[in-house]
Amino acid sequence: MSSASWLPALLRLLERRTGLVLRERNATLLEGAFVRLAAERGQGFGEVLDNAARLGENGTYRASPPIGPVRLLEFLRTHPQDKKWAALLEAAVVPGAHFYRVLPQMLALQANILPELLSRTAGPPRLWSAGCSSGEEVYTLAFLLEECAVQLGLMTGVQNSSVLGTDLSPHALALARVGRYGTWSFRGTPLAWQSRYFRALEGNPITGPQWEVLGQVRNQVKFELYNLVEPPSGALLEQKGQYDLILCRNVTIYFRPEVAQAVYRHLASRLSPGGYLMLGPSDPPPIALEGLEQKSAPGALYWQKPLKPLKLEPLKKVKPPLPLTPKVVSPIPFRPSLPQPERTSPPSSKDVTSPLERGLERLERGDASGALEPLRQAAYLDSQDAFVHFTLGRVWLALGRVAQARAALLYAQSLLAVFPPETPLNSAPELTALDLRHALERLLLKV
């Protein structure tokens, strides 16, 4: 049975189980994991041969046949909690977490959100990282919470605090609980964090240098297995209060729009009054979500639940309007039209090269300096075009101007957040919003 026959069914099953939407061309790892599982022997799986059927002529037992893709698909449909799902989830999830990820959002947490929560909440703020991967985001929240408390002189406000991290990958959660990270997880991280919150471990040729989160910090976080598209369970179900801050970043970008909106409604229901929801710059934003107000900081968007429920004023009785008296309109006298001078048609768009086209043409020739001015002009003419600012970021990066490149790329990311993944780009119709999001994420790793 070729993968062409079972791969679409596997992708549909994965989407129903987790909400993740993978394209066939991006499912190589998932396909490989499924092939390995289907090739395993079927003893103790599905239809088990009894001893009489398996006993050979020479008195030995025959090995069970491979599971096979058809039986494996059926088994996965009827056993959503089986450990075989874990291997498939590891191949389906997209890694890439690191500490202090997305600078504008971290600055918004430090300057606006966490200081307000520490000053306003009676006890320690309750924080939740939904889709925490290998735990870097959870520990980042713990570090930021402590630093803000020290600056405000409110350390008693974070004593016995706890940050919850959830993910659907058991392997990622196991790594998070251990709390050991390599150099790649520290890109863009404040320099003081490694000495303040970690202890250095002896490196080896396989892992390279590693650092372990201090035990006192690991005691302030907890991790739970949780699927955002399934009913709540575990710590989320048992939690009596609501959460003051929920981060769900770079998760719903892989969901269909209707699934993403359903997840947002669930997250909003878990927010306490005055609580905040922060999504990734590339995630689709909440649409018409009642009870949440959009907030902004430089380069960052987030949403807040009102501290008090909105009170609707009772409708006042309005007297019906008096009937209108029709007006008598005098006829307009006829006047013959005068001959109009001939108009020359404007030049066609094919005759005019746009600033974006000029900039792209020069960039492709390797002339980054020559591409800069037309692309800056294009950004001025359409300040809301994400592709223009993405291309401008490429130029700044080629010129070695890292700060300008990062600003342009982050701005492009924020503009792109309002578009569903499959939306074609106006200035580059061959690309979708999801294509550009992935390109932005790869380029941002360089700045």
TAMOHU-V948043 format. One record per helix or strand of 2 or more residues. SS is the DSSP state (~ for helix, > for strand). FROM is the first residue (numbers start at 1). TO is the last residue. If there is no record, write none. Layout:
# TAMOHU-V948043
SS_FROM_TO / SS_FROM_TO
This chain:
# TAMOHU-V948043
~_3_18 / ~_24_26 / ~_28_38 / ~_51_54 / ~_69_78 / ~_84_92 / ~_103_120 / >_127_130 / ~_136_152 / ~_155_157 / >_163_167 / ~_170_178 / >_180_182 / ~_183_186 / ~_192_197 / >_198_204 / >_208_213 / ~_215_218 / >_221_225 / ~_235_238 / >_243_248 / ~_252_254 / ~_257_269 / >_271_279 / >_292_297 / >_300_305 / ~_349_351 / ~_355_364 / ~_368_381 / ~_386_398 / ~_402_416 / ~_433_444
